[in-house]
């Protein structure tokens, strides 16, 4: 379940949790999201642990702010694609019922005008595609071709290059040069 609220909800029928504090997106400049695969993995793992230890349904809640709503919905829908093997369409369907839409579009880090955006649905489609190509396997251990969260988190750190494999073993993405660090 998903709830938007400015107050911490209380209902004994649900196991409630929020991503507002632990999974808050920190922009580089004027950009906005989405969370990287490391954050998606950590949320996936936390959600699986919560589901395993409770017979109650989970209720994810977030602050009533477009950025918090967008990121919480993205993480929850990503979980549905990864854990429940849903398509992007299936995972997004419950969120598409919000009217008016509280969701923000994701924008890149460039200084100029943002003439290209990504929706949560775009990101879910990419996750689903990567899973269908077996390029994103959270359930398998790294030695069997699964996602290596320790490796990912290590190289996600700017002190270790802030780089990511975009195509495993073939194509690495990292922050580009700038005037201070060509």
N, C-alpha and C positions, 0 to 999 in steps of 0.2 A: 504494500500500500504506500501511497505517497500523499504528503500533506504539506501545504504552505501555510505558515503561521508565524506571527511575531512573538508568540508566547510558547514556551516549552509545553507540549501537550502531555496529558496524563490519562492513560486508559489501561487498566490492568489486563484487558483482553489482548493487548498487543505488546510485542517487544519493540520498543521505540529506539531509534538512533538517528543521529544527524551527521552530515558531512561538512557542516558549515565551518567548523574549527580545524579539523584534521585534513580536509581536502579542499582548502580554499585556493583558488587560482591566483598566482602572483604574476602580474604582467611584467614584461621587460620594458615596455614603453607605453604605447597607446593600444596595445593588442588586447585581445580577450580570447582565452581558451583555444581549443578544448584542452582538457587534461591530457597529459601524455600517457603512454602505455604503462609506465611504472605506477602511476596513480590508479589507473584502471585496474591493474593487477592487485594492488594493495586493497582497493575497495572490494574486488571480487573475492579475495581471500578472507577479508573481514566478514563479508556477508555470508560466505559459506560457513564460517565458524559460528556465527550467530544463529543461522538456520539449524546447524547440527546440534547446538546445545539447548534449543528451545522448541517446545511444541506449539508455541504461540506464533501467529503470523507476524512478520516484520512490518513495521511502519517507518518509512524514511521520511523525516520532516526537515524543512529548511526555512530560512528567513524569507519574508515576503519582499524580495529584491530580485530583479530580473537576472542578475548575474548568479546569485545563489540558486535560484530556481532552475536556470539553464544548466548549471554544472551538476546539480543533484539529479535532475532528470537524465542528463547524459550518462552519469555513472550508473544509475539504476537500469536504464534501457540497455546499456552496454553489458551489464550483468545478465540481463535476459537473453541477449544474443549469444554471449559466451557460455553461460551455464545451462540455459534452457534450450539452446540451439534454435532460438527463434530467428526469423528473418528480420531485417530492419523494419519492414512494414508491420510485422506482428508486434515487435517490441515498442514501436512508436505509437501504435494505435491508441492506447489509453491516454497518452499525452496530447494527441491531436484533438481531443475533445475539449480542451481548455478554450474558452472563448470569453473575452479576447485572449489571444495568445500572450502568455507572460514571458515567452522565451526570447532571448537575444540571439542575434547571429554572431558567429565567431569572426573576428577580424585579425589580420596579420599584424606583424610588429613594425611595418614600415612607417616612416614619418609622414608621408604624403597622404592624400585622400585614400580612403579604403573603398576601392571600386570592386573588390572581390570579397565575398563572404562565404562562410560555410554554415550550414544548419546542423542541428543535432542529427537529423535524418541522414545528411551527407556522411557524417562521421560513423553512424551506425552501419550504413551501407559499406563503408570501407572496412570496418571490423568484420562484418559478415563475409565480405569478399576475401579478406585475408584468412579467415577461418576456413572458407571453402577451398582455398588453395593450400591449406595446411601451413601457412606462414605464421599463424598465431595460435599456439597451443599452450594454454595455461595449465591444463590438467596433467600434462606429461612432464616428467622431470627433464632438466636440461640435457642430460646425457642421452635421452631418447628423442631429442629434437624439440623439446618443450621450451617455453619462455624462461630465460635465465634472469630472474629479477635481480639477483646480486650483481651480475654483469651489467645489466641495464642501469641500475641505480648508481653503480660505480662510475660509468661513463656519462651519465646524466649530470653529474657534478661538474660545474665549470672548471674546477681545479684539475679534473681528469679529462678535459677536452670538450665536454658538453656535446658529445657526438652520439649518433644513433645509426644502427644499421637500418636502412630503408628497404633494402633487398638483402636478406641474410647472406653474408659472405661475399656480397658483390658490390653494394653501393652504400656509402656512408654519408649521412647528412650531418653537418655541424654548422655552428654560427659562422657566418661569412666574415671576411676581413672588414675592418673599418679604418678610419683615418688614423686612429691611435695605434692600431695593431694590424698592419697590412700583411 
